[in-house]
């Protein structure tokens, strides 16, 4: 009887090992992949800048506040996402990403 119980637990843990909890970055990557699939950026060279903006906006209350309140000068001293980073994002995506995130991304999953 003890052996049977141990084998059931072993099977449980073996199956549990395959279903891992995603990290915050993995969740962000997954959400960004969905965004790219829906919006297919025109310029492949801009993907890195778009991804950085997407991740910063989705994961940082401070960045969201700066963008939503249009306090772009605050980006000059921001260590997470700078003015240079923002300017690298094609203009079309500067408005599209916040709207997409508000509509399709649950921000609760990125709270630390």
Phi and psi in degrees as GROMACS dihedral restraints (atoms count N, CA, C in turn):
[ dihedral_restraints ]
;  ai    aj    ak    al  type     phi  dphi    fc
    3     4     5     6     1   -60.5    20    10
    4     5     6     7     1   -40.0    20    10
    6     7     8     9     1   -63.6    20    10
    7     8     9    10     1   -41.7    20    10
    9    10    11    12     1   -62.4    20    10
   10    11    12    13     1   -42.7    20    10
   12    13    14    15     1   -65.2    20    10
   13    14    15    16     1   -42.1    20    10
   15    16    17    18     1   -63.6    20    10
   16    17    18    19     1   -38.7    20    10
   18    19    20    21     1   -68.6    20    10
   19    20    21    22     1   -34.9    20    10
   21    22    23    24     1   -65.5    20    10
   22    23    24    25     1   -42.5    20    10
   24    25    26    27     1   -64.9    20    10
   25    26    27    28     1   -40.1    20    10
   27    28    29    30     1   -62.0    20    10
   28    29    30    31     1   -42.3    20    10
   30    31    32    33     1   -63.5    20    10
   31    32    33    34     1   -41.4    20    10
   33    34    35    36     1   -59.8    20    10
   34    35    36    37     1   -50.1    20    10
   36    37    38    39     1   -67.1    20    10
   37    38    39    40     1   -34.6    20    10
   39    40    41    42     1   -63.7    20    10
   40    41    42    43     1   -44.7    20    10
   42    43    44    45     1   -69.0    20    10
   43    44    45    46     1   -35.6    20    10
   45    46    47    48     1   -66.1    20    10
   46    47    48    49     1   -31.6    20    10
   48    49    50    51     1   -63.4    20    10
   49    50    51    52     1   -26.6    20    10
   51    52    53    54     1   -81.6    20    10
   52    53    54    55     1   -22.3    20    10
   54    55    56    57     1  -103.9    20    10
   55    56    57    58     1    85.4    20    10
   57    58    59    60     1   -88.0    20    10
   58    59    60    61     1   157.1    20    10
   60    61    62    63     1   -81.1    20    10
   61    62    63    64     1   132.2    20    10
   63    64    65    66     1   -75.8    20    10
   64    65    66    67     1   144.4    20    10
   66    67    68    69     1   -77.1    20    10
   67    68    69    70     1   166.9    20    10
   69    70    71    72     1   -58.0    20    10
   70    71    72    73     1   -42.7    20    10
   72    73    74    75     1   -66.5    20    10
   73    74    75    76     1   -37.8    20    10
   75    76    77    78     1   -64.8    20    10
   76    77    78    79     1   -40.2    20    10
   78    79    80    81     1   -63.9    20    10
   79    80    81    82     1   -42.2    20    10
   81    82    83    84     1   -62.8    20    10
   82    83    84    85     1   -42.7    20    10
   84    85    86    87     1   -60.8    20    10
   85    86    87    88     1   -41.8    20    10
   87    88    89    90     1   -64.0    20    10
   88    89    90    91     1   -45.4    20    10
   90    91    92    93     1   -64.9    20    10
   91    92    93    94     1   -39.1    20    10
   93    94    95    96     1   -66.1    20    10
   94    95    96    97     1   -38.7    20    10
   96    97    98    99     1   -60.9    20    10
   97    98    99   100     1   -39.2    20    10
   99   100   101   102     1   -64.4    20    10
  100   101   102   103     1   -42.3    20    10
  102   103   104   105     1   -60.1    20    10
  103   104   105   106     1   -47.8    20    10
  105   106   107   108     1   -63.0    20    10
  106   107   108   109     1   -39.2    20    10
  108   109   110   111     1   -63.1    20    10
  109   110   111   112     1   -36.2    20    10
  111   112   113   114     1   -79.2    20    10
  112   113   114   115     1   -34.7    20    10
  114   115   116   117     1  -115.1    20    10
  115   116   117   118     1    -5.3    20    10
  117   118   119   120     1    29.2    20    10
  118   119   120   121     1    83.1    20    10
  120   121   122   123     1   -54.4    20    10
  121   122   123   124     1   139.1    20    10
  123   124   125   126     1   -67.1    20    10
  124   125   126   127     1   -42.2    20    10
  126   127   128   129     1  -105.7    20    10
  127   128   129   130     1   108.9    20    10
  129   130   131   132     1   -57.7    20    10
  130   131   132   133     1   -30.6    20    10
  132   133   134   135     1   -69.2    20    10
  133   134   135   136     1   -15.2    20    10
  135   136   137   138     1   -91.6    20    10
  136   137   138   139     1    -5.6    20    10
  138   139   140   141     1   -57.4    20    10
  139   140   141   142     1   -42.5    20    10
  141   142   143   144     1   -62.1    20    10
  142   143   144   145     1   -45.3    20    10
  144   145   146   147     1   -64.8    20    10
  145   146   147   148     1   -41.0    20    10
  147   148   149   150     1   -64.2    20    10
  148   149   150   151     1   -43.9    20    10
  150   151   152   153     1   -63.4    20    10
  151   152   153   154     1   -43.5    20    10
  153   154   155   156     1   -60.5    20    10
  154   155   156   157     1   -42.2    20    10
  156   157   158   159     1   -65.1    20    10
  157   158   159   160     1   -46.5    20    10
  159   160   161   162     1   -56.6    20    10
  160   161   162   163     1   -50.5    20    10
  162   163   164   165     1   -65.5    20    10
  163   164   165   166     1   -42.9    20    10
  165   166   167   168     1   -63.4    20    10
  166   167   168   169     1   -45.3    20    10
  168   169   170   171     1   -65.9    20    10
  169   170   171   172     1   -42.0    20    10
  171   172   173   174     1   -71.0    20    10
  172   173   174   175     1   -32.1    20    10
  174   175   176   177     1  -104.1    20    10
  175   176   177   178     1    -7.0    20    10
  177   178   179   180     1  -125.4    20    10
  178   179   180   181     1   116.7    20    10
  180   181   182   183     1   -60.0    20    10
  181   182   183   184     1   -37.3    20    10
  183   184   185   186     1   -64.1    20    10
  184   185   186   187     1   -45.7    20    10
  186   187   188   189     1   -63.9    20    10
  187   188   189   190     1   -44.3    20    10
  189   190   191   192     1   -57.8    20    10
  190   191   192   193     1   -44.1    20    10
  192   193   194   195     1   -63.0    20    10
  193   194   195   196     1   -45.1    20    10
  195   196   197   198     1   -58.6    20    10
  196   197   198   199     1   -47.5    20    10
  198   199   200   201     1   -68.1    20    10
  199   200   201   202     1   -48.0    20    10
  201   202   203   204     1   -63.8    20    10
  202   203   204   205     1   -35.6    20    10
  204   205   206   207     1   -92.0    20    10
  205   206   207   208     1     1.7    20    10
  207   208   209   210     1    57.9    20    10
  208   209   210   211     1    39.0    20    10
  210   211   212   213     1   -97.6    20    10
  211   212   213   214     1    59.5    20    10
  213   214   215   216     1   -62.7    20    10
  214   215   216   217     1   -25.3    20    10
  216   217   218   219     1   -64.1    20    10
  217   218   219   220     1   -23.8    20    10
  219   220   221   222     1   -67.2    20    10
  220   221   222   223     1   -18.7    20    10
  222   223   224   225     1   -70.1    20    10
  223   224   225   226     1   -22.8    20    10
  225   226   227   228     1   -59.2    20    10
  226   227   228   229     1   -30.6    20    10
  228   229   230   231     1  -112.8    20    10
  229   230   231   232     1    11.3    20    10
  231   232   233   234     1   -84.6    20    10
  232   233   234   235     1   124.1    20    10
  234   235   236   237     1   -77.1    20    10
  235   236   237   238     1   -17.1    20    10
  237   238   239   240     1   -86.7    20    10
  238   239   240   241     1   -45.7    20    10
  240   241   242   243     1  -146.4    20    10
  241   242   243   244     1   113.1    20    10
  243   244   245   246     1   -95.4    20    10
  244   245   246   247     1   175.1    20    10
  246   247   248   249     1   -59.6    20    10
  247   248   249   250     1   -42.1    20    10
  249   250   251   252     1   -60.1    20    10
  250   251   252   253     1   -42.8    20    10
  252   253   254   255     1   -60.6    20    10
  253   254   255   256     1   -44.5    20    10
  255   256   257   258     1   -63.4    20    10
  256   257   258   259     1   -43.9    20    10
  258   259   260   261     1   -66.7    20    10
  259   260   261   262     1   -23.2    20    10
  261   262   263   264     1   -74.7    20    10
  262   263   264   265     1   -16.8    20    10
  264   265   266   267     1   -80.0    20    10
  265   266   267   268     1   125.9    20    10
  267   268   269   270     1   -55.7    20    10
  268   269   270   271     1   139.9    20    10
  270   271   272   273     1   -50.2    20    10
  271   272   273   274     1   -41.0    20    10
  273   274   275   276     1   -54.5    20    10
  274   275   276   277     1   -38.4    20    10
  276   277   278   279     1   -84.2    20    10
  277   278   279   280     1   -15.3    20    10
  279   280   281   282     1   -64.0    20    10
  280   281   282   283     1   -33.8    20    10
  282   283   284   285     1   -95.3    20    10
  283   284   285   286     1   -33.9    20    10
  285   286   287   288     1   -65.3    20    10
  286   287   288   289     1   -43.2    20    10
  288   289   290   291     1   -63.6    20    10
  289   290   291   292     1   -48.7    20    10
  291   292   293   294     1   -58.4    20    10
  292   293   294   295     1   -40.6    20    10
  294   295   296   297     1   -65.8    20    10
  295   296   297   298     1   -43.4    20    10
  297   298   299   300     1   -60.9    20    10
  298   299   300   301     1   -47.9    20    10
  300   301   302   303     1   -62.1    20    10
  301   302   303   304     1   -42.8    20    10
  303   304   305   306     1   -61.3    20    10
  304   305   306   307     1   -37.7    20    10
  306   307   308   309     1   -83.6    20    10
  307   308   309   310     1   -34.0    20    10
  309   310   311   312     1  -122.9    20    10
  310   311   312   313     1    -9.9    20    10
  312   313   314   315     1  -116.3    20    10
  313   314   315   316     1   126.9    20    10
  315   316   317   318     1   -81.4    20    10
  316   317   318   319     1   110.8    20    10
  318   319   320   321     1   -72.3    20    10
  319   320   321   322     1   -17.7    20    10
  321   322   323   324     1   -57.8    20    10
  322   323   324   325     1   -31.8    20    10
  324   325   326   327     1   -70.0    20    10
  325   326   327   328     1   -12.6    20    10
  327   328   329   330     1  -104.8    20    10
  328   329   330   331     1     0.0    20    10
  330   331   332   333     1   -69.3    20    10
  331   332   333   334     1   131.1    20    10
